[in-house]
Amino acid sequence: MEKYQENLKNAIRTLKIADHMLYVTYPLVNEKRLLLKIFDEIYKSIISCINAILNYETLYKRIRLYSNPRDNFNLFETKCAKNYEISNEQIKQIKKLIILNKQHQESAMEFIKKEKVVILSDSLKTETLDLIKVKKHLLLAKEILLKTSMKVR
């Protein structure tokens, strides 16, 4: 199995997990911290889609990958996104999602306040994650996966 196929398969699997957790598990347990786990699965799915696109394009020698993930994302943004009909707005949302994930990974503390998960950074800057934001991220992941799976076969 090619690397892009593994990435696509992984994106589908993690997206199914996130969808099930959001629409089945979360309403049952109503635990706000579960939103962080759902967010992580959505992030993994989007990153897997991007990796599938990059690996597919590399396989057909349209691009060359770098060793730096940031450079590879810039390559995705400039060379690949338009071919896969990924809009500038979707790229902005992906960037926000990546930044939020980085803040979550590096956060000093996370707590629940008024139906929201608050992510507190070392510099005491806060980011919030609520049900509506997670649903928007899930919708974005589904759109990216659909566009990716249409072109990458």
ZADO-1210 file (C-alpha; in nm, 4 decimals, padded with zeros to 6 digits):
<atoms>
<atom x="00.0000" y="00.0000" z="00.0000" code="MET" pos="1"/>
<atom x="00.1321" y="00.3416" z="-00.0956" code="GLU" pos="2"/>
<atom x="00.1980" y="00.6042" z="00.1714" code="LYS" pos="3"/>
<atom x="-00.0776" y="00.8338" z="00.0428" code="TYR" pos="4"/>
<atom x="-00.3285" y="00.5480" z="00.0685" code="GLN" pos="5"/>
<atom x="-00.2287" y="00.4848" z="00.4304" code="GLU" pos="6"/>
<atom x="-00.2701" y="00.8547" z="00.5085" code="ASN" pos="7"/>
<atom x="-00.6117" y="00.8643" z="00.3425" code="LEU" pos="8"/>
<atom x="-00.7221" y="00.5517" z="00.5280" code="LYS" pos="9"/>
<atom x="-00.6003" y="00.7023" z="00.8554" code="ASN" pos="10"/>
<atom x="-00.7854" y="01.0291" z="00.7822" code="ALA" pos="11"/>
<atom x="-01.1106" y="00.8397" z="00.7240" code="ILE" pos="12"/>
<atom x="-01.0645" y="00.6347" z="01.0420" code="ARG" pos="13"/>
<atom x="-00.9891" y="00.9327" z="01.2671" code="THR" pos="14"/>
<atom x="-01.2729" y="01.1352" z="01.1174" code="LEU" pos="15"/>
<atom x="-01.5181" y="00.8522" z="01.1870" code="LYS" pos="16"/>
<atom x="-01.3918" y="00.8380" z="01.5458" code="ILE" pos="17"/>
<atom x="-01.4348" y="01.2146" z="01.5883" code="ALA" pos="18"/>
<atom x="-01.7825" y="01.2093" z="01.4330" code="ASP" pos="19"/>
<atom x="-01.8967" y="00.9220" z="01.6563" code="HIS" pos="20"/>
<atom x="-01.7518" y="01.0844" z="01.9665" code="MET" pos="21"/>
<atom x="-01.9175" y="01.4180" z="01.8883" code="LEU" pos="22"/>
<atom x="-02.2639" y="01.2961" z="01.7941" code="TYR" pos="23"/>
<atom x="-02.2991" y="00.9767" z="02.0031" code="VAL" pos="24"/>
<atom x="-02.0592" y="00.9685" z="02.2974" code="THR" pos="25"/>
<atom x="-02.0519" y="01.3383" z="02.3912" code="TYR" pos="26"/>
<atom x="-02.4316" y="01.3779" z="02.4283" code="PRO" pos="27"/>
<atom x="-02.4389" y="01.0654" z="02.6473" code="LEU" pos="28"/>
<atom x="-02.1615" y="01.1547" z="02.8891" code="VAL" pos="29"/>
<atom x="-02.1745" y="01.5353" z="02.8535" code="ASN" pos="30"/>
<atom x="-01.8109" y="01.5662" z="02.9625" code="GLU" pos="31"/>
<atom x="-01.6593" y="01.8908" z="02.8321" code="LYS" pos="32"/>
<atom x="-01.3027" y="01.7542" z="02.8355" code="ARG" pos="33"/>
<atom x="-01.4123" y="01.5099" z="02.5664" code="LEU" pos="34"/>
<atom x="-01.4172" y="01.8100" z="02.3312" code="LEU" pos="35"/>
<atom x="-01.0356" y="01.8153" z="02.3506" code="LEU" pos="36"/>
<atom x="-01.0126" y="01.4504" z="02.2452" code="LYS" pos="37"/>
<atom x="-01.2590" y="01.5107" z="01.9595" code="ILE" pos="38"/>
<atom x="-01.0547" y="01.8139" z="01.8532" code="PHE" pos="39"/>
<atom x="-00.7382" y="01.5989" z="01.8514" code="ASP" pos="40"/>
<atom x="-00.9025" y="01.3410" z="01.6237" code="GLU" pos="41"/>
<atom x="-01.0204" y="01.6146" z="01.3853" code="ILE" pos="42"/>
<atom x="-00.6685" y="01.7589" z="01.3782" code="TYR" pos="43"/>
<atom x="-00.5195" y="01.4160" z="01.3008" code="LYS" pos="44"/>
<atom x="-00.7696" y="01.3673" z="01.0187" code="SER" pos="45"/>
<atom x="-00.6903" y="01.7002" z="00.8523" code="ILE" pos="46"/>
<atom x="-00.3146" y="01.6462" z="00.8847" code="ILE" pos="47"/>
<atom x="-00.3537" y="01.2982" z="00.7350" code="SER" pos="48"/>
<atom x="-00.5446" y="01.4469" z="00.4399" code="CYS" pos="49"/>
<atom x="-00.2694" y="01.7030" z="00.3816" code="ILE" pos="50"/>
<atom x="-00.0058" y="01.4300" z="00.4036" code="ASN" pos="51"/>
<atom x="-00.2031" y="01.2129" z="00.1594" code="ALA" pos="52"/>
<atom x="-00.2138" y="01.4999" z="-00.0901" code="ILE" pos="53"/>
<atom x="00.1566" y="01.5738" z="-00.0492" code="LEU" pos="54"/>
<atom x="00.2552" y="01.2081" z="-00.0825" code="ASN" pos="55"/>
<atom x="00.0302" y="01.1615" z="-00.3851" code="TYR" pos="56"/>
<atom x="00.1755" y="01.4662" z="-00.5584" code="GLU" pos="57"/>
<atom x="00.5284" y="01.3502" z="-00.4731" code="THR" pos="58"/>
<atom x="00.4598" y="01.0034" z="-00.6116" code="LEU" pos="59"/>
<atom x="00.3645" y="01.1536" z="-00.9478" code="TYR" pos="60"/>
<atom x="00.6651" y="01.3893" z="-00.9306" code="LYS" pos="61"/>
<atom x="00.4653" y="01.7107" z="-00.9295" code="ARG" pos="62"/>
<atom x="00.6339" y="01.8335" z="-00.6105" code="ILE" pos="63"/>
<atom x="00.9323" y="01.7509" z="-00.3871" code="ARG" pos="64"/>
<atom x="00.8879" y="01.7220" z="-00.0114" code="LEU" pos="65"/>
<atom x="01.1065" y="01.8970" z="00.2427" code="TYR" pos="66"/>
<atom x="01.2236" y="01.7657" z="00.5774" code="SER" pos="67"/>
<atom x="01.0558" y="02.0596" z="00.7559" code="ASN" pos="68"/>
<atom x="00.6770" y="02.0179" z="00.8115" code="PRO" pos="69"/>
<atom x="00.6230" y="02.3960" z="00.7929" code="ARG" pos="70"/>
<atom x="00.7828" y="02.4074" z="00.4475" code="ASP" pos="71"/>
<atom x="00.5683" y="02.1128" z="00.3411" code="ASN" pos="72"/>
<atom x="00.2543" y="02.2950" z="00.4568" code="PHE" pos="73"/>
<atom x="00.3597" y="02.6021" z="00.2568" code="ASN" pos="74"/>
<atom x="00.4106" y="02.3737" z="-00.0428" code="LEU" pos="75"/>
<atom x="00.0611" y="02.2321" z="00.0120" code="PHE" pos="76"/>
<atom x="-00.0833" y="02.5826" z="00.0387" code="GLU" pos="77"/>
<atom x="00.0888" y="02.7250" z="-00.2699" code="THR" pos="78"/>
<atom x="00.1096" y="02.4300" z="-00.5105" code="LYS" pos="79"/>
<atom x="-00.1547" y="02.1732" z="-00.4157" code="CYS" pos="80"/>
<atom x="-00.4574" y="02.3385" z="-00.2542" code="ALA" pos="81"/>
<atom x="-00.5943" y="02.4934" z="-00.5743" code="LYS" pos="82"/>
<atom x="-00.5734" y="02.1617" z="-00.7616" code="ASN" pos="83"/>
<atom x="-00.7861" y="02.0027" z="-00.4899" code="TYR" pos="84"/>
<atom x="-01.0314" y="02.2950" z="-00.4849" code="GLU" pos="85"/>
<atom x="-00.9434" y="02.3861" z="-00.1276" code="ILE" pos="86"/>
<atom x="-01.0382" y="02.7499" z="-00.0831" code="SER" pos="87"/>
<atom x="-00.8321" y="03.0234" z="00.0824" code="ASN" pos="88"/>
<atom x="-01.0918" y="03.0371" z="00.3593" code="GLU" pos="89"/>
<atom x="-01.0463" y="02.6663" z="00.4271" code="GLN" pos="90"/>
<atom x="-00.6689" y="02.7132" z="00.4370" code="ILE" pos="91"/>
<atom x="-00.7147" y="02.9933" z="00.6920" code="LYS" pos="92"/>
<atom x="-00.9322" y="02.7616" z="00.9019" code="GLN" pos="93"/>
<atom x="-00.6709" y="02.4852" z="00.8777" code="ILE" pos="94"/>
<atom x="-00.4015" y="02.7291" z="00.9937" code="LYS" pos="95"/>
<atom x="-00.6163" y="02.8342" z="01.2905" code="LYS" pos="96"/>
<atom x="-00.6749" y="02.4692" z="01.3737" code="LEU" pos="97"/>
<atom x="-00.3004" y="02.3963" z="01.3629" code="ILE" pos="98"/>
<atom x="-00.2250" y="02.6958" z="01.5868" code="ILE" pos="99"/>
<atom x="-00.4971" y="02.5938" z="01.8327" code="LEU" pos="100"/>
<atom x="-00.3600" y="02.2390" z="01.8428" code="ASN" pos="101"/>
<atom x="-00.0100" y="02.3714" z="01.9115" code="LYS" pos="102"/>
<atom x="-00.1464" y="02.5882" z="02.1945" code="GLN" pos="103"/>
<atom x="-00.3327" y="02.2853" z="02.3318" code="HIS" pos="104"/>
<atom x="-00.0162" y="02.0704" z="02.3208" code="GLN" pos="105"/>
<atom x="00.1945" y="02.3369" z="02.4913" code="GLU" pos="106"/>
<atom x="-00.0695" y="02.4614" z="02.7346" code="SER" pos="107"/>
<atom x="00.0144" y="02.4923" z="03.0989" code="ALA" pos="108"/>
<atom x="-00.3445" y="02.4267" z="03.2015" code="MET" pos="109"/>
<atom x="-00.6894" y="02.3542" z="03.0623" code="GLU" pos="110"/>
<atom x="-01.0139" y="02.3960" z="03.2530" code="PHE" pos="111"/>
<atom x="-01.3901" y="02.4118" z="03.2043" code="ILE" pos="112"/>
<atom x="-01.5797" y="02.7382" z="03.2369" code="LYS" pos="113"/>
<atom x="-01.9395" y="02.8001" z="03.1265" code="LYS" pos="114"/>
<atom x="-01.9764" y="02.5150" z="02.8759" code="GLU" pos="115"/>
<atom x="-01.6335" y="02.5878" z="02.7243" code="LYS" pos="116"/>
<atom x="-01.2898" y="02.4343" z="02.7543" code="VAL" pos="117"/>
<atom x="-01.0369" y="02.7097" z="02.8230" code="VAL" pos="118"/>
<atom x="-00.6802" y="02.6486" z="02.7072" code="ILE" pos="119"/>
<atom x="-00.4328" y="02.8605" z="02.9038" code="LEU" pos="120"/>
<atom x="-00.0885" y="02.9190" z="02.7561" code="SER" pos="121"/>
<atom x="00.2351" y="02.9922" z="02.9447" code="ASP" pos="122"/>
<atom x="00.1914" y="03.3622" z="02.8695" code="SER" pos="123"/>
<atom x="-00.1604" y="03.3433" z="03.0232" code="LEU" pos="124"/>
<atom x="-00.3252" y="03.3910" z="02.6846" code="LYS" pos="125"/>
<atom x="-00.6518" y="03.1988" z="02.6629" code="THR" pos="126"/>
<atom x="-00.8221" y="03.0139" z="02.3812" code="GLU" pos="127"/>
<atom x="-01.1626" y="02.8554" z="02.4150" code="THR" pos="128"/>
<atom x="-01.3092" y="02.5446" z="02.2596" code="LEU" pos="129"/>
<atom x="-01.6819" y="02.4807" z="02.2682" code="ASP" pos="130"/>
<atom x="-01.9309" y="02.2507" z="02.0986" code="LEU" pos="131"/>
<atom x="-02.0006" y="02.4945" z="01.8126" code="ILE" pos="132"/>
<atom x="-01.6297" y="02.5407" z="01.7302" code="LYS" pos="133"/>
<atom x="-01.5697" y="02.1655" z="01.7375" code="VAL" pos="134"/>
<atom x="-01.8640" y="02.1085" z="01.5026" code="LYS" pos="135"/>
<atom x="-01.7222" y="02.3708" z="01.2619" code="LYS" pos="136"/>
<atom x="-01.3833" y="02.1991" z="01.2706" code="HIS" pos="137"/>
<atom x="-01.5498" y="01.8634" z="01.2049" code="LEU" pos="138"/>
<atom x="-01.7342" y="02.0068" z="00.9053" code="LEU" pos="139"/>
<atom x="-01.4063" y="02.1473" z="00.7725" code="LEU" pos="140"/>
<atom x="-01.2396" y="01.8066" z="00.8128" code="ALA" pos="141"/>
<atom x="-01.5238" y="01.6374" z="00.6246" code="LYS" pos="142"/>
<atom x="-01.4966" y="01.8885" z="00.3383" code="GLU" pos="143"/>
<atom x="-01.1187" y="01.8451" z="00.3144" code="ILE" pos="144"/>
<atom x="-01.1504" y="01.4659" z="00.3239" code="LEU" pos="145"/>
<atom x="-01.4144" y="01.4711" z="00.0500" code="LEU" pos="146"/>
<atom x="-01.2021" y="01.6912" z="-00.1747" code="LYS" pos="147"/>
<atom x="-00.8949" y="01.4804" z="-00.1067" code="THR" pos="148"/>
<atom x="-01.0620" y="01.1457" z="-00.1690" code="SER" pos="149"/>
<atom x="-01.2095" y="01.2681" z="-00.4994" code="MET" pos="150"/>
<atom x="-00.8641" y="01.3351" z="-00.6469" code="LYS" pos="151"/>
<atom x="-00.6427" y="01.0892" z="-00.4601" code="VAL" pos="152"/>
<atom x="-00.7279" y="00.7316" z="-00.5535" code="ARG" pos="153"/>
</atoms>
